[in-house]
Amino acid sequence: MNDSELKELLDAKAYQYESPAFIAADPISIPHRYTRKEDIEISGFLAATIAWGNRKAIVKNAEAMMLLLNDMPYEFVTEATESDLAQLQSFVYRTFQQDDLAGMVRGLRDIYANHGGLESVLTPRNGENVGDAFARFRRLMLPHLSERTYKHIANYESGAACKRLNMYLRWMVRSARGGVDFGLWHGIKPSQLMLPLDVHTAQVGRQFGLLQRKQNDWRAVEEITARLRSFDPNDPIRYDFALFGLGIFDGLGKGIETSK
């Protein structure tokens, strides 16, 4: 398959899967419960944070998390007392547990009170890329987290692929025209986004010659995103839908049922 044929296939699959029908079974359904910008941002970040494993389990547990936040994530983050945080004690999703969630709430509170909110912190500044913004966000969050929680915020500076953070930026930045993403943040251009690389997008990318690197790390993210930019320099990450759909729904992902 030459590049022209591959672009035609990926364009068709991106169009097929970037549809409201995609939402219900995906973690992005969680921020779609809300209309207030800050509720969307916070619920989206927390849902993305636990987005590994079985997609149905992710959605179920993210819904439970929102109920523990009184279904008002912004108010809970900004107003919850330490006694309020005690109500999070029942939350457990695999290795992400009550202490992790409470630490995230404390960190988000600081970001909204003192650093302009998630959009401000995660928007690249002069000369930065999105990875630099991820590193800033992690530095601001870590003082509020126990050491056991550090692993739940990917470390760009150590070369991590930052799949969940890249996915979260896709949700917040890409246009809402397709009915899936939100287009809430305007300080980041879609052209700056990086592919949320996971087992599905990596496997499909390698099968189609979009990725040669064997490790699923930041260098692999740069490599495959550069190839996707050659197909659409303005919105390369729309092909996330194509690669994920080819992996999950078209069988190229060997049936591994995990979330984007």
C-alpha positions in Angstrom: 0.0 0.0 0.0 1.5 3.3 -1.1 1.1 6.6 0.9 -1.8 7.8 -1.3 -3.7 4.5 -0.7 -2.9 4.5 3.0 -4.1 8.1 3.4 -7.3 7.2 1.6 -7.9 4.3 4.0 -7.0 6.3 7.1 -9.3 9.2 6.0 -12.2 6.8 5.5 -11.7 5.1 8.9 -11.2 8.4 10.7 -14.5 9.6 9.2 -16.2 6.3 10.1 -15.2 6.3 13.8 -15.2 10.0 14.7 -18.9 9.8 15.4 -21.2 10.3 18.4 -21.8 6.6 18.3 -18.2 6.2 19.5 -18.9 8.1 22.8 -21.1 5.8 24.9 -18.5 3.0 25.3 -15.5 5.3 25.7 -14.2 7.2 28.7 -14.9 10.4 26.8 -18.5 9.8 27.7 -17.7 11.0 31.2 -17.0 14.7 30.3 -19.9 14.6 27.9 -22.2 14.4 31.0 -21.4 18.1 31.7 -21.8 21.5 30.1 -19.7 23.8 32.3 -16.1 24.2 31.0 -14.4 23.4 34.3 -16.6 20.4 34.9 -15.7 19.0 31.5 -12.0 19.7 32.1 -11.8 18.1 35.5 -14.0 15.1 34.8 -12.2 14.5 31.5 -8.8 14.6 33.2 -9.9 12.2 35.9 -11.5 9.8 33.5 -8.4 9.9 31.3 -6.2 9.2 34.3 -7.9 5.8 34.8 -8.2 5.0 31.1 -6.3 1.7 31.0 -7.8 -1.8 30.9 -11.3 -2.8 29.8 -13.2 0.1 28.4 -16.5 -0.9 30.1 -14.8 -1.1 33.4 -13.1 2.3 32.9 -16.5 4.0 32.1 -18.2 2.3 35.0 -15.5 3.3 37.5 -15.2 6.8 36.1 -19.0 7.2 36.6 -18.6 6.0 40.2 -15.8 8.6 40.7 -18.0 11.4 39.5 -20.8 10.4 42.0 -18.2 10.5 44.8 -17.5 14.1 43.7 -21.2 14.8 44.1 -21.5 14.9 40.3 -20.1 18.4 40.5 -16.4 18.0 39.9 -15.4 21.6 39.8 -17.2 22.5 43.0 -15.8 19.5 44.7 -12.3 20.1 43.6 -12.4 23.8 44.7 -14.4 23.6 47.8 -14.0 20.1 49.4 -12.6 20.0 52.9 -10.4 17.2 54.2 -13.4 15.6 55.8 -15.1 15.8 52.4 -12.2 13.9 50.9 -12.9 11.1 53.3 -15.9 10.2 51.2 -13.5 9.1 48.5 -12.3 6.1 50.6 -14.6 3.7 48.8 -13.0 4.3 45.4 -10.7 1.6 43.9 -9.9 1.0 40.3 -7.0 -1.4 39.9 -3.9 0.5 41.2 -5.7 3.8 41.3 -7.3 4.1 44.8 -8.8 6.5 47.3 -5.5 8.1 48.3 -4.6 8.6 44.7 -7.9 10.3 44.0 -7.7 12.5 47.0 -4.2 13.6 46.0 -5.4 14.4 42.5 -8.2 16.5 43.9 -5.7 18.5 46.1 -3.4 19.0 43.1 -6.2 20.2 40.9 -7.4 22.6 43.6 -4.0 24.2 43.7 -3.9 24.4 39.9 -7.3 26.2 39.7 -6.6 28.4 42.7 -3.1 29.5 41.9 -2.1 28.6 38.3 -5.1 29.6 36.1 -6.6 26.1 35.7 -5.9 23.1 33.6 -6.0 24.9 30.3 -3.4 27.4 31.4 -1.0 24.9 32.8 -1.3 22.4 29.9 -1.0 25.0 27.1 2.5 25.2 25.7 4.2 28.5 26.1 6.8 30.2 23.9 9.1 27.6 22.4 7.5 24.7 24.2 5.8 21.6 22.9 3.0 19.7 24.5 5.5 17.5 26.3 7.0 20.5 28.1 3.5 21.4 29.2 3.0 17.9 30.5 6.3 18.2 32.5 5.1 21.5 34.0 1.8 20.0 35.0 3.5 17.0 36.6 5.8 19.3 38.6 2.8 21.2 40.0 0.9 18.1 40.9 3.6 16.0 42.6 3.7 18.0 45.9 0.1 17.1 46.5 0.5 13.4 45.8 1.8 10.5 47.7 4.8 8.7 46.1 2.5 5.8 45.2 0.5 8.2 43.0 3.4 9.5 40.9 3.0 6.7 38.4 -0.4 7.9 37.5 0.9 11.1 35.8 3.2 10.2 33.0 6.7 11.5 33.1 7.6 13.2 29.7 11.0 14.0 31.0 11.8 10.3 31.4 10.6 9.6 27.8 7.2 8.2 28.6 4.6 8.1 25.7 2.1 10.1 27.8 -0.8 8.3 26.2 -3.5 9.4 28.6 -2.3 13.1 28.7 -2.2 13.2 24.9 -5.6 11.6 24.7 -6.9 14.2 27.2 -5.5 17.1 25.1 -7.2 15.6 22.0 -10.5 15.7 23.9 -10.0 19.3 24.9 -8.4 20.8 21.8 -9.8 19.1 18.6 -12.9 20.6 17.1 -16.3 19.4 18.3 -17.5 19.2 14.6 -17.2 15.4 14.6 -19.4 15.2 17.7 -16.8 13.5 19.9 -14.1 15.9 21.0 -14.8 19.3 22.7 -12.8 22.1 21.1 -12.7 23.9 24.4 -9.1 25.0 24.5 -8.0 27.5 21.8 -4.4 28.2 22.9 -3.2 24.9 21.5 -3.5 24.2 17.8 -4.7 20.8 16.6 -1.5 20.7 14.6 0.5 20.7 17.9 -1.2 17.5 19.3 0.6 14.2 19.5 -0.8 10.8 19.0 -2.1 9.0 22.1 0.1 5.9 21.5 -1.2 2.7 23.0 -1.0 -1.0 22.1 -3.6 -0.6 19.4 -2.3 2.5 17.6 1.3 1.3 17.9 0.5 -2.2 16.5 -1.6 -0.8 13.6 1.0 1.9 13.0 3.7 -0.7 12.6 1.6 -2.9 10.4 1.1 0.0 8.0 4.7 1.2 8.2 3.9 4.4 10.1 6.1 3.4 13.0 9.5 1.6 13.0 10.6 2.1 16.6 9.9 -0.9 18.7 9.4 0.8 22.1 6.2 2.6 22.8 7.8 5.7 24.2 7.9 9.5 23.4 10.3 9.0 20.5 7.8 6.5 19.0 5.0 9.1 19.5 7.1 11.7 17.6 7.8 9.3 14.8 4.3 8.2 14.2 2.8 11.7 14.7 5.3 13.0 12.1 4.0 10.5 9.6 0.4 11.4 10.3 1.2 15.1 9.8 2.4 14.2 6.3 -1.2 13.2 5.6 -2.9 16.1 7.4 -0.5 18.8 8.8 -3.4 20.8 10.4 -5.1 18.0 12.3 -3.0 14.8 12.3 -4.5 13.4 15.4 -7.9 12.8 13.7 -6.2 9.6 12.6 -6.3 8.5 16.2 -9.8 7.4 15.5 -8.7 5.4 12.4 -5.8 3.6 14.1 -7.8 2.8 17.2 -10.8 1.7 15.2 -8.7 -0.5 12.9 -7.2 -2.1 16.1 -10.3 -2.6 18.1 -13.2 -2.9 15.7 -11.5 -4.1 12.5 -9.4 -6.8 14.2 -5.9 -5.5 13.7 -5.4 -5.1 17.5 -5.7 -8.8 18.1 -8.9 -8.3 20.2 -7.2 -6.5 23.1 -10.1 -4.6 24.7 -8.4 -1.5 26.3 -9.3 2.1 26.2 -7.8 4.8 24.1 
